[in-house]
Amino acid sequence: MLDKGQELDWFGSRMIVWCAVIAIAGFIAFLVARIGHGASDCRSSHSQEPQFCYRDALMLLIGALLYATIAILPLFMQNLLHTQRSRLVWL
């Protein structure tokens, strides 16, 4: 969805809308399953300590930033290169 959004006019495309709906439904199903399960994946007593919660939140943020960079940087560079090429042709 994120890779094809620019090519297909984001939410003007039915495919992008359906991909977004499926992603949101999957996320809600995941949350319902995790909340309904009631048990923690980590049964350690360390998960109750604040510094471990901060560490986990920071690792989640760093992972999301790295993934976003890897996903968006090629699109940005492609647009930048295309813009530079079109300017050189007109010179």
C-alpha positions in Angstrom: 0.0 0.0 0.0 2.7 2.5 0.9 4.9 1.6 -2.0 2.2 1.9 -4.7 0.3 4.8 -3.1 2.2 7.5 -5.1 1.7 5.7 -8.4 -2.0 4.9 -7.9 -3.2 8.3 -6.5 -3.3 7.1 -2.8 -6.9 6.8 -1.7 -8.2 7.6 -5.1 -7.4 4.0 -6.0 -9.7 1.1 -5.0 -6.7 -1.2 -4.4 -5.1 1.3 -1.9 -8.4 1.7 -0.1 -8.8 -2.1 0.2 -5.2 -2.6 1.4 -5.8 0.1 4.0 -9.0 -1.6 5.2 -7.3 -5.0 5.4 -4.4 -3.5 7.3 -6.7 -1.8 9.8 -8.9 -4.9 10.2 -5.8 -7.0 10.8 -4.4 -4.6 13.4 -7.7 -4.5 15.2 -7.9 -8.4 15.1 -4.4 -8.5 16.5 -5.2 -6.1 19.4 -8.4 -8.1 20.2 -6.5 -11.4 20.2 -3.7 -10.0 22.4 -6.0 -8.2 24.9 -8.3 -11.2 25.0 -5.4 -13.6 25.6 -4.6 -11.9 28.9 -1.1 -13.4 29.3 2.1 -11.6 28.7 4.6 -12.9 26.2 7.3 -12.0 28.6 6.8 -13.7 32.0 9.8 -12.0 33.6 9.5 -9.8 36.5 11.7 -7.2 34.6 8.7 -6.3 32.4 7.2 -4.4 35.4 10.2 -2.1 35.9 10.0 1.3 34.2 13.5 1.2 32.6 12.6 -2.0 30.7 9.4 -0.4 29.4 11.4 2.7 28.3 13.9 0.4 26.6 11.1 -1.5 24.7 9.4 1.8 23.6 12.7 3.2 22.4 13.5 0.0 20.5 10.0 0.1 18.9 10.6 3.7 17.8 14.0 3.0 16.4 12.7 0.0 14.5 9.8 2.0 13.1 12.2 4.8 12.0 14.6 2.4 10.3 11.8 0.6 8.5 10.2 3.8 7.4 13.6 5.1 6.1 14.2 1.9 4.1 10.7 2.0 2.7 10.5 5.8 1.8 14.1 6.6 0.9 14.1 4.8 -2.5 11.0 6.6 -3.6 12.5 10.0 -2.5 15.7 9.3 -4.4 13.8 8.2 -7.5 11.8 11.4 -7.5 14.9 13.5 -6.9 16.9 11.7 -9.7 14.0 12.1 -12.1 13.7 15.8 -11.3 17.5 16.3 -11.8 17.4 14.4 -15.1 14.5 16.4 -16.5 16.3 19.7 -15.6 19.5 18.5 -17.4 17.5 17.6 -20.5 16.0 21.1 -20.7 19.4 22.8 -20.3 
